[in-house]
Amino acid sequence: MLMQEDQRTVHDPRWQAVIARDAKADGSFVYAVRTTGVYCRPSCPSRRARPENVVFFPNGDEAERKGFRPCLRCNPRGQSSAEANAVLIAAACRMIEAAETPPGTEELARRIGLSPFHFHRQFKALTGTTPAAYARAHRAGLLRQGLTGGQSITAAIHEAGFGSSSRFYEDSTGMLGMTPTTYRKGGKDAEIRFALAQCSLGALLVACTDKGVCAISLGDDPEPLLTELQARFPNALLIGDDPGFEDLVAKVVGFIEAPQIGLDLPLDIRGTAFQQRVWNALRNIAPGKTVSYAELAGRIGSPDAVRAVAGACAANKIAVAIPCHRVVRTGGSISGYRWGVERKRELLRREAEGKG
């Protein structure tokens, strides 16, 4: 029968992290084992200690003051394997971004010292995409910058790292959602269907290209939402009052009112490679869960890019389908939201309670 102190250990959330060998808990505390005199990080793969022999400390310094020494296996004073992998994958991302011609998976794996299989698996786990898809997204971001910055189409294609124009045009519509000429002209001749509606959070705008949803906006009044869409694509053909669009809008309204039903829509996501990494990671946060900006930065393999992660969340133009409302400050406090902090708070409340 467990003593009272042992029962406290068993029910301590930190003990649950130790049992799960949860790498996400690394850095938040260490645990020491009285019988061995060793302290470990939560993810340590060593044989699990008995709960009555375990004591928790906020960090290694505190554990060492009490006479414990660091574990040689999990190295709590240095990088964890997850942290080391994150650093390597971040380095691979920089290699992709710096290369004129995107290196292949085998070359990237060799340069950072991992097997191709392990590299590919870790890259996808940390960035939410494959190395090849990351390279395509990065080139698309460079292309958009060139086209909107006044470069000729040929120069923009070359500066974005495409070896030939023919190779680019095979994939151009998928990258931009339209031809490069149309994109450069602000969406001229492109068709974007949209609808305005009302929900319990106020005015709602949903817009869609032939590739998928390109905007979901919330506000107090519908007119500013439409004005913002027009500013993004000043020369596009905006089509409203489309009866075939009603089902999609109803899905968005239904999710806002009752998040437990889920929302799975085709999306037309346009952003830099880094932004797309963040947005892909956001889509992997389950309803009712939240992460901090620092945690999200760690998940994409860029733990030092907390401000850039916050910027990518702020740049998101597809509310609820890309759930940037699930990102909070360290400690759980609710910070800024493109569509209003009160709407963010209400979305989180509904998701936490599982009802509208």
Residue pairs with C-beta under 8 A, 6 or more apart in sequence:
2 10
2 51
2 52
3 52
5 52
6 51
6 52
9 15
9 51
9 52
9 54
10 51
12 56
14 25
14 29
14 31
14 42
14 56
15 51
15 54
17 25
17 42
18 31
18 42
18 44
18 48
18 54
19 48
21 42
21 43
21 44
21 45
22 42
22 43
23 42
23 43
23 80
23 81
23 82
24 295
24 298
25 42
25 43
26 41
26 42
26 43
26 80
26 82
26 83
27 41
28 42
29 42
29 56
29 57
29 58
29 59
30 39
30 40
30 41
30 42
30 56
30 57
30 58
30 59
30 60
30 63
30 76
31 39
31 40
31 42
31 49
31 54
31 55
31 56
31 57
32 38
32 39
32 40
32 54
32 55
32 56
32 57
32 63
32 66
32 68
33 39
33 40
33 49
33 53
33 54
34 53
34 54
34 55
35 49
35 53
36 49
37 67
37 68
37 69
38 68
38 69
38 70
38 71
39 57
39 60
39 63
39 64
39 68
39 69
39 70
39 71
39 76
40 46
40 71
40 73
40 74
40 76
41 71
41 74
41 75
41 76
41 80
43 74
43 80
43 81
43 82
44 71
44 73
44 74
44 76
45 73
45 74
46 71
46 73
46 74
55 66
57 63
57 66
57 68
60 70
60 76
60 77
64 70
70 76
70 77
74 80
79 87
83 303
85 122
85 126
85 301
86 126
86 298
86 301
86 302
86 303
87 301
88 112
88 113
88 114
88 122
89 112
89 122
89 123
89 126
89 127
89 301
90 301
90 302
91 112
92 108
92 111
92 112
92 119
92 123
92 131
93 127
93 134
93 273
93 277
93 301
93 302
95 103
95 108
95 111
95 112
96 102
96 103
96 108
96 131
96 134
96 135
96 138
97 138
97 273
99 161
100 161
101 161
101 163
102 132
102 135
102 138
102 139
102 161
103 111
104 131
105 116
105 119
105 120
105 131
105 132
106 116
108 119
108 131
109 115
109 116
109 118
109 119
109 120
112 119
114 122
119 131
120 130
120 131
123 129
123 130
123 131
123 134
124 130
126 299
126 300
126 301
127 134
127 277
127 280
127 281
127 300
127 301
128 277
128 280
128 281
128 283
128 284
128 300
129 137
129 276
129 277
129 280
134 273
134 277
136 171
136 175
137 272
137 273
137 276
137 277
138 272
138 273
139 160
139 161
139 162
139 175
140 160
140 175
140 176
140 270
140 273
141 271
141 272
141 273
141 275
142 156
142 159
142 160
142 161
143 156
143 157
143 160
143 175
143 176
143 180
144 176
144 183
144 270
146 155
146 156
146 157
146 159
146 160
147 153
147 156
147 180
147 183
147 184
148 184
151 159
153 180
153 181
153 184
154 165
156 180
157 165
157 168
157 180
160 168
162 168
172 179
172 180
173 179
174 211
176 182
176 183
176 270
177 183
177 190
177 209
177 210
177 211
177 214
177 268
177 270
178 187
178 190
178 209
182 188
182 189
182 190
185 235
186 233
186 234
186 235
186 236
187 232
187 233
187 234
187 235
187 236
188 235
188 236
189 235
189 236
189 237
190 209
190 233
190 236
190 237
191 209
191 210
191 236
191 237
191 239
192 207
192 208
192 209
192 214
192 229
192 233
192 236
192 237
192 238
192 239
193 207
193 208
193 238
193 239
193 240
193 242
193 245
194 205
194 206
194 207
194 208
194 215
194 226
194 229
194 238
194 239
194 240
194 245
195 205
195 206
195 240
195 241
195 242
195 245
195 246
195 249
196 203
196 204
196 205
196 222
196 225
196 226
196 240
197 203
197 204
197 205
197 206
197 249
197 253
198 204
199 218
199 253
199 256
199 257
200 256
200 257
200 356
201 218
201 256
201 343
201 346
201 347
202 218
202 219
202 220
202 343
203 218
203 219
203 220
203 221
203 222
203 225
204 216
204 217
204 218
204 225
204 249
204 252
204 253
204 256
205 215
205 216
205 217
205 219
205 222
205 225
205 226
205 229
206 213
206 215
206 216
206 245
206 248
206 249
206 252
207 213
207 214
207 215
207 216
207 229
207 238
208 214
208 245
208 248
208 268
209 268
211 266
211 268
212 265
212 266
212 267
212 268
212 269
213 248
213 265
213 266
213 267
213 268
213 318
213 321
214 267
214 268
214 270
214 317
214 318
215 229
215 232
215 317
215 318
216 252
216 317
216 318
216 319
216 320
216 321
217 225
217 228
217 229
217 317
217 319
217 339
218 225
218 319
218 339
218 340
218 343
219 225
219 339
219 340
229 238
230 238
232 317
248 265
251 263
251 265
252 263
252 265
252 320
252 321
254 261
255 261
255 262
255 263
255 320
256 320
256 347
257 356
258 350
258 355
258 356
259 287
259 288
259 347
259 350
259 351
259 354
259 356
260 287
260 354
260 355
262 287
263 320
263 321
265 321
267 318
267 321
267 322
269 276
269 279
269 318
269 322
271 279
271 312
271 315
274 302
274 305
274 308
274 312
275 312
275 315
275 316
277 300
277 302
278 296
278 300
278 309
278 312
278 313
279 312
279 316
279 322
281 296
281 299
281 300
282 296
282 313
282 316
282 322
282 323
282 324
282 326
282 327
283 321
283 322
283 323
284 299
285 291
285 323
285 326
285 327
287 323
287 326
287 351
288 351
288 352
288 354
289 326
290 326
290 327
290 328
290 332
290 348
291 299
291 326
291 327
291 328
292 327
292 328
292 329
292 330
292 331
293 306
293 309
293 310
293 313
293 327
293 329
293 330
294 303
294 306
294 330
296 309
296 313
296 327
297 303
297 304
297 305
297 306
297 308
297 309
300 309
302 308
302 309
309 327
310 327
313 324
313 327
314 324
314 336
314 338
316 322
316 324
316 338
317 338
319 325
319 338
319 339
320 347
324 337
324 338
325 337
325 343
325 344
325 347
325 348
326 348
326 351
328 334
328 335
329 335
334 341
334 344
334 345
334 348
335 341
337 343
337 344
350 356
